[in-house]
């Protein structure tokens, strides 16, 4: 297993309260790779230029990661991101370990389908610069991108911290030697602790961020530390596209093709299941309108027994629009808040959005429905 840190301006930069990272000390401690944030959702990371140059100077293969902030309109974010990536490439060339999409912004208010369209645009901007991977946490994907499986063939670094408390304390002692970290973590971790999103269909993780409070030579304060399957990085460094879910010849947990259900659902029996013009599924009941996934439709009895999905009527479309705009199913008394003005269709044409960004046009990602 490989071990590497992912860093940003939070680990220090010139003029900040923390000194800039010492990459020579990091390399001397035995670390062979680094991940550097280059884009913070709106702008270039303050530490990016200096850090990518230092990693290049010392021969440390690097991954660049792009933090996705869906509250920043994609028509603003996409061109800004492209400018940052072009500047980084002009400094050091393309990153040897590709581009990681950092999908974890808890301020997101978009629906899963609309959020997925946003991520797809950012992905398209990044693709010319290197191999694409995803960073997220299983709980986050389940909450914000539930049912979105289109990235399941991408390598994923999943974040889960079974060895530390919510207050930032180690629950178990870490080994004194950094050379022992990888085997130590892997021997104590399994698929459940690493927390893979079910949307990856049982594929093993390519990387696991198992702590956010590591003390690493070359950095002041806490650092995120990641465990990486060697085959992934080795393939990239050999200019070979890694196979999705590639497993190394080391002891790994057996992973079934289809993960068994591990969540207990408490759901209200719906009046019926609705499908919107974009193909998204909703449970419609007196208590409100709730988005559901195809997996839930097939496996949760209350949804499975409600019959085939139906096209919603105008009232249901308005209730769906209300949810997408407010994030609320209904008011406590069961009534539905007044819908917001209808401004766009629910069908998200990702290709049109991408071509619009490239052409300099201002496309609109919808957040509400209109009847069609």
Residue pairs with C-beta under 8 A, 6 or more apart in sequence:
1 182
1 183
1 185
1 186
1 227
1 228
1 229
1 230
1 250
2 32
2 33
2 182
2 227
2 228
2 229
2 230
2 233
3 31
3 178
3 181
3 182
3 225
3 226
3 227
3 228
4 31
4 32
4 33
4 34
4 35
4 225
4 226
4 228
5 26
5 31
5 34
5 35
5 214
5 216
5 219
5 223
5 224
5 225
5 226
6 34
6 35
6 36
6 37
6 63
6 65
6 100
6 135
6 209
6 224
6 226
7 21
7 34
7 35
7 36
7 37
7 47
7 51
7 219
7 223
7 224
8 36
8 37
8 40
8 45
8 47
9 16
9 37
9 40
9 45
9 46
9 47
9 48
11 18
11 21
11 47
11 219
11 220
11 221
11 223
12 18
12 19
12 20
12 21
12 47
12 219
12 220
12 221
13 20
13 46
13 47
13 50
13 51
14 20
14 50
16 46
18 220
18 221
19 220
20 47
20 50
20 51
21 47
21 51
21 54
21 218
21 219
22 217
22 218
22 219
23 34
23 51
23 54
23 55
23 58
23 60
23 218
24 58
24 218
25 217
25 218
26 34
26 60
26 216
26 217
26 218
26 219
27 58
27 60
28 217
29 178
29 216
29 217
29 218
30 178
30 179
31 60
31 178
31 216
32 60
32 61
33 60
33 61
33 62
33 63
33 97
33 228
33 233
34 51
34 55
34 60
34 61
34 62
34 63
35 62
35 63
35 64
35 65
35 97
35 100
35 226
36 45
36 47
36 48
36 51
36 52
36 55
36 62
36 63
36 64
36 65
37 45
37 47
37 48
37 64
37 65
37 66
37 67
37 102
38 44
38 45
38 48
38 52
38 64
38 65
38 66
38 84
38 85
38 88
39 45
39 48
39 66
39 67
39 80
39 81
39 84
39 85
40 67
40 69
41 67
41 68
41 69
41 72
41 77
41 105
42 69
42 72
42 76
42 77
42 80
43 80
43 84
44 84
44 87
48 64
48 84
48 88
49 87
49 88
49 91
52 62
52 64
52 88
52 91
52 92
52 95
53 91
53 92
55 61
55 62
55 92
56 62
56 91
56 92
56 93
61 96
61 97
61 233
61 237
62 95
62 96
62 97
63 95
63 96
63 97
63 98
63 99
63 100
63 133
64 85
64 88
64 95
64 98
64 99
64 100
64 129
64 130
65 99
65 100
65 101
65 102
65 135
66 81
66 99
66 100
66 101
66 102
66 122
66 126
67 102
67 104
67 105
68 77
68 101
68 102
68 103
68 105
68 118
68 119
68 122
69 77
69 105
69 107
70 105
70 107
70 108
70 109
70 110
70 115
70 118
71 105
71 107
71 108
71 109
73 365
74 118
74 121
74 122
74 353
74 357
74 363
74 365
75 356
75 357
75 362
75 363
77 122
78 121
78 122
78 125
78 357
79 357
81 122
81 125
81 126
82 125
85 99
85 125
85 126
85 129
88 95
89 129
94 129
94 130
95 129
95 130
96 236
96 237
97 130
97 131
97 233
97 236
97 237
98 129
98 130
98 131
98 132
98 133
98 236
99 126
99 127
99 129
99 130
99 131
99 132
99 133
100 132
100 133
100 134
100 135
100 157
101 119
101 122
101 123
101 126
101 132
101 133
101 134
101 135
102 135
103 119
103 134
103 135
103 136
103 140
103 141
103 145
104 135
104 136
104 137
104 140
104 159
106 140
108 115
108 144
109 327
110 118
110 144
110 365
110 367
111 280
111 291
111 323
111 324
111 367
112 144
112 145
112 146
112 147
112 148
112 280
112 291
113 148
113 278
113 280
113 346
113 348
114 324
114 348
114 365
114 366
114 367
115 144
115 145
115 148
116 145
116 148
116 150
116 348
117 348
117 350
117 353
117 365
118 365
119 145
119 151
120 150
120 350
120 353
120 354
121 350
121 353
121 354
121 357
123 132
124 354
124 357
125 357
126 132
131 155
131 236
131 241
131 242
132 154
133 154
133 155
133 156
133 157
133 206
133 207
134 151
134 154
134 155
134 156
134 157
135 156
135 157
135 158
135 159
135 209
136 145
136 156
136 158
136 159
136 197
137 158
137 159
137 160
137 195
138 158
138 160
138 195
138 196
138 197
138 198
139 195
141 148
141 197
141 199
142 197
142 198
145 199
146 199
146 291
146 293
147 199
147 292
147 293
147 294
147 295
148 199
149 199
149 200
149 201
151 199
152 199
152 200
152 201
152 203
152 244
153 244
154 244
155 206
155 207
155 232
155 242
155 244
156 196
156 197
156 200
156 203
156 205
156 206
156 207
157 205
157 206
157 207
157 208
157 209
157 226
157 228
158 194
158 195
158 196
158 197
158 205
158 207
158 208
158 209
159 195
159 208
159 209
159 212
160 193
160 194
160 195
160 208
160 209
160 210
161 209
161 210
161 211
161 212
162 171
162 188
162 189
162 193
162 210
163 170
163 171
163 172
163 174
163 185
163 188
163 210
163 211
164 170
164 171
164 211
164 212
164 213
165 171
168 212
168 213
168 222
169 213
170 213
172 188
174 181
174 184
174 211
174 214
175 181
175 184
178 216
178 217
181 225
181 227
182 227
185 208
185 210
185 211
185 227
186 227
186 250
189 208
189 210
189 227
190 253
191 204
191 205
191 253
191 255
194 205
194 208
194 210
196 202
196 203
196 204
196 205
198 259
198 295
200 245
201 257
201 258
201 259
202 255
202 256
202 257
202 258
202 259
203 244
203 245
203 255
204 229
204 245
204 247
204 252
204 253
204 255
205 229
206 228
206 229
206 232
206 242
206 245
206 246
207 226
207 227
207 228
207 229
207 232
208 226
208 227
209 224
209 225
209 226
209 227
210 225
210 226
210 227
211 224
211 225
212 222
212 223
212 224
212 225
213 222
214 222
214 223
214 224
214 225
215 222
215 223
216 223
216 225
229 246
229 247
229 248
230 248
231 242
231 246
231 247
231 248
232 242
232 246
235 241
235 242
235 243
235 246
236 242
261 299
265 296
265 300
265 302
267 283
267 300
267 302
267 303
268 283
268 285
268 286
268 287
268 302
269 285
269 302
269 306
270 283
270 284
270 285
270 302
270 303
270 306
271 284
271 285
271 286
271 306
272 284
272 306
272 307
272 310
273 281
273 282
273 283
273 284
273 292
273 297
273 303
273 306
273 307
273 308
273 309
273 310
274 281
274 282
274 284
274 289
274 309
274 310
274 311
274 312
274 316
274 320
275 281
275 282
275 309
275 310
275 311
275 312
276 282
276 312
276 317
276 320
276 346
276 369
277 345
277 346
277 347
277 369
277 372
278 346
278 347
278 348
280 291
280 346
281 291
281 292
281 293
281 294
281 297
281 309
282 289
282 290
282 291
282 292
282 312
282 316
282 320
283 289
283 290
283 291
283 292
283 303
283 306
284 312
284 316
284 319
286 334
287 329
287 330
287 334
288 319
288 323
288 328
288 329
288 330
288 334
288 336
289 316
289 319
289 320
289 322
289 323
289 329
289 330
290 323
290 329
291 323
292 300
292 303
296 303
297 303
297 304
297 309
298 304
312 320
314 371
317 369
317 370
317 371
318 336
318 339
318 342
318 369
319 330
319 336
319 339
320 346
320 369
321 339
321 340
321 342
321 368
321 369
322 328
322 336
322 337
322 338
322 339
322 340
323 329
324 367
324 368
324 369
325 339
325 340
325 367
325 368
326 337
326 340
328 337
330 336
330 337
331 337
339 368
340 368
341 368
342 368
342 369
342 370
342 371
343 366
343 367
343 368
343 370
344 364
344 366
344 367
344 368
344 369
344 370
345 366
345 369
345 370
345 372
346 366
346 369
346 370
346 372
347 366
347 372
348 365
348 366
352 363
353 363
353 365
356 362
356 363
357 363
